[in-house]
Amino acid sequence: MSDDLGKNISPSRGSSRRINDSWPAQWFERDCASRLVVGRDLAVLAINAQAKRLIDQTDGLAVRDTHLVMRDRKAASDLSDAVAAATPKARFRVIGNGGGSAMLVEAQALGEEAGAPVALLLRDLGATIEVECADLEPIFGVTPGEHQVILHLLQGHSSREIAERSGKSILTIRTHVKRAYGKIGVVTRGQLFARLLPYLSIR
């Protein structure tokens, strides 16, 4: 992919413009996901600002002598195994003892060769999950109120909790849920998650 950087591209309008070589680096640095690129020996080759913040806020994870390390021996071994086994197909693995110190790690080799660097995406499983959803109003015809209720459901809140947070009656919330489910074509919360998964960004 890097071979294509700097070459001319032709947008659909027919005009030609040059790709800025710094765009991938800017995206990497500004991405709100915690991303690193490491060697097979866990040497940190690149790290974005979000990953630096995560490492600073996490007791069990650190960068020491330019290498990614975990304080817990089992977690360190699991991380090393995940990086060593990485292939071009991304794989997820939970590293740590669960609860507040566990990490979800996505490891993906950045090439076919055995020693290719590995891209890591880290998520602290003890952190608050942020769920963002595409605008469902034009897609399914839900109202703004129904959309807000759906977002709360996707974040794991009950109808009663949503009513308390929004200052609306439980009957109003249940009506929003029932109407939104009908418009989306689901009858259970599990079906709602499955149906909306392509429209979600979970961080």
N, C-alpha and C positions, 0 to 999 in steps of 0.2 A: 504494500500500500504506500509506503514512503516514497517509492519510485515515482508516484503520480504527483507528489507535491511540487508546486511551482509550474506545472504544465498548464496550458490554457484549457479552460472548460467552456462549454457553450450552454448557457442557460436557455430555457425554453423560448425566450423572446428572440433568440438568434444573436444577441450581443455576446461578445467574448470578453472574459475578464480573467485576470491572473489570480491563482490561489495564493493566499498569503501563507508563507511557510510557518509563521508563528501561530496560526490558528489551532493546530493540534496541541501545542504546548499551552496556549491560553486556556483551551477547554480543559485539559488535564489539571491545570493549576486551580481553576475556578470551579470545577465540578464539586457539587455538594456531597458526593459519595467519597468515602475514604479509599484512595487508590494509591498503590505502590507498584513499582516494578523492581523485582529482586532477581539476583542470580540464584542458581541452584544451591549455593552455599548460604543463602539468605542475606547476601550483601545487598544493601539498598542502592539501586541504580537511579531511581527516581521516586519522589514522594510528593504528593500534593498537600496543600494547606490543611484540608479537612483531615487527612491521615495524620498529619503532625499534631493537630488538636486532639484527635482521638488518642493517640499514643501518650500525649501529655496528661490526659485526663484518666487514663487507665493504669491501674496499679500493676497489672500482670504483663504489660507489654512495653517494650522500650527499644530504642535504637542505641546500641552500644558498639563503639569502634566500627561504625558504618554498617553494622549488621543488625537485622531484626531479631530480637530475642524475646523469649517469654520466661517469666520467673519460675513458673511451675514446670517441673521436669516432664510430666506427661504431656502437658499442653505444648511444650517446646518440641517434643518428639513428634506429636501429631502435626504440628505446623511444618516441621522439616519433611515429614512423610508426604504431606499434601503438596508441597513444592516439588519434591523429588518425583512424584507421580504425575505431575501436571502434564496435560496434553493440550493440543489446540482446541479441544472441546472443553468448555468451562465446566468445572465441577464444584459443587458446594460441599462444605464440611463444617461441622460444629467442632470448635476447638476450645477446650477448657472444661471446667467441671459443672457447667450449667449455672443457672441463676445469674447473678450479677456479673460474674467474671468470665462468662462464655462469650466467644466470638463466632460469628458466622463468617466463614472465609470462602470466597470464590477464587479458585486458582485456574489460570489459563496460560498455557505456554504460548509464547509469541513467535513460534516457528516450529517446524517439523523436526529439526535436529535435536539430538539428545540434550545438549547443554543450553538450549534456548532460554532466554530470560523468561520470567513468569510474572504475569500481571496479577496482582492481588486486589480484591475488593473486600474490605473489612466492615463488619457491622457488629457493634456492641449489642449483644442480646439483652443486656440489662437496661439499655437506654430506651427512652420514650420513642415509640414508632410514629413517624409522620406519614400519613396517607394523603396523597394528592390524587384527585380524580379529574379526568377530562370533563369538560362542560357537557353534562348529560341532557341538558334542556333541548338542544337541537337534534340530538341523536335519538332520544327516546320520548321526547315531549313532556318530560317532568317539569314541574313548576320550580321556581327558586326555593320555596319552602321544602318541597319534597327532596330536592337535591341536597340541601343542608342536612336533612334527616338521614339520607343515605350515607353521607360522609360520616356522620356520627355512628351509624350502624357499622360501617366498615372499620371504624376505630375501636369497635368492641363495646360500645355503650348500649345499655338496654333502653327500651322506650321510656321507662320511668326516669332514668338518668338524663336522657335527652330533654324530657319535659322540664326537669329541674334546672338544667343548664340554660335552656332557652326561655324559661318563664312562660311556657305554653302548657295547656292542659294535656293530660295523658291521652284524652280522647282525640285531641287535635293531632298529636304525634302519631297515634295509631291509625288515624284516617290518612295522614301523609304516607305512612308505611304501606297501607293497603293499596292506595292509589298508585304509588310508585312501583310496587311489586307488579301490579296489573299492567302498567305501561311497559315495564322492562320484560315482563313475561316469566316471572318467577313466583314461587309460593313459599319458599323457605329462605332463611338467611344464608345457608350454605349455597343454594342455587344463585342467590344474589352475588356472593363472592365469586363463584365460578363464572357467571355471566359478565361481571364487570372487570375481571382480572386484566383483560387487554387494555382497559382504559385507566389503569392504576399505576401510580409511581409510589413505591413504598420505600421509605428511608428510615 
